[in-house]
Amino acid sequence: MPDQTEIELQAAAFRRLQKHLMEDRTDVQNIDMMNLTGFCRNCLSRWYQEAANERGIEMGKQEARELFYGMTMDEWKSKYQTDASNAQNEAFKVAFAENVGKPE
């Protein structure tokens, strides 16, 4: 497969994943994704930011999140985020440490 075709297919798969998470499955909470898979929407937006920064494109965390989410985090939270249980929060501490590093 030509490199450019592979890049285009990867980009299409990423866009479909983004649509799935942002439109089709807004009911799935980030904390549950992190606890089960080790990544969430915020991780995807951070990877987007890191890819931009590696290419010399200045992009901050908030800008990357808005690009990925298609809205501000405050908008997303008010529309879709629910309160996490104590058990979810405890599992998140472990998942975050294992997959991202020390929590901020």
N, C-alpha and C positions, 0 to 999 in steps of 0.2 A: 504494500500500500504506500503510495507517495506520502511524504511527510506532511505536506499541506492538507491532504485529505484527512489524515489522522488528526491533525490539529482541529480541523473543521468538525469532525465527528465528536471529538472530545468537548469542544465548545458547545455543540448542540446538546450533548448529554448533560453538561453542566446547566445549560439554560432550562432543560426539562426538569432536572432535579430542583432547581430554584423555583420554577413554576409549581411543581408538586408541593414543595414546602410552604410557599408563600400564598398559593391560591387553593390548591386541592386539599391540603391537610393543615389548615390553620389551627385545628383542634389539638394537634400534637404539640405538647409543650417542650420548649428548649431543654428544660431540666430533665425531662424523661429521655429525650434524645441523647443528652450527654451521659446520663446514667446507664443507658443501654448500649450506646454505640461509641462513646468517647468523643463525640463531636456534636455540634448543634449549629443552628443558623448563625450564631455569633462567631463560631469558629470559621464557617465558610466565608463570612464577611471579612474576618481577619486574614484568611488566606488570600482573598481578593486584594486586600490592602498590601500584604507582603509582596504579592506578585507585581503590583503596580510600583511599589517602592524599589524592588529589585531592578526594575526597568527605568529607574530615574524619574518616575512619575510621583510627585508628592501627593500623598493621600493619607488623611488621618483616619482614626478609628470611627468617628462619627460619620464622616463622609462615606466611608466604605459600607458602614451599616445602612445608611440611607440608600445607597446604590443597590445593595443586595435586597433589603427589605422593601424598597419602593416607597418608603415613608420613614418618618422619624421613629426612633425607638419609643418615644412617649406615645405616638399614635398606635404603634403595634401593641404595646402593653395595654393600652386602654381598650383596644378592640378584641384582643385575643389571649392575653396572658392571664392565667389564674394564679391564685396563691398556692405556693408549694407547701406540702405537709412537712412535718419535722423529719419523717423518714426520707422523703425526697431530698431535703436539704443535707441530711447526713450522708446519703449516698452520693450526692453531688460533690461534697468535699473530697471524697475518695476518688471519684471519677475525674474531677478537675486536676487533682494532684498527679494522678497516673498519666493523664493525657495532655495536659497543658503545662502544669508546673504549680508552683506555690500560688494559691489564690491571692488576689489583690486585696 
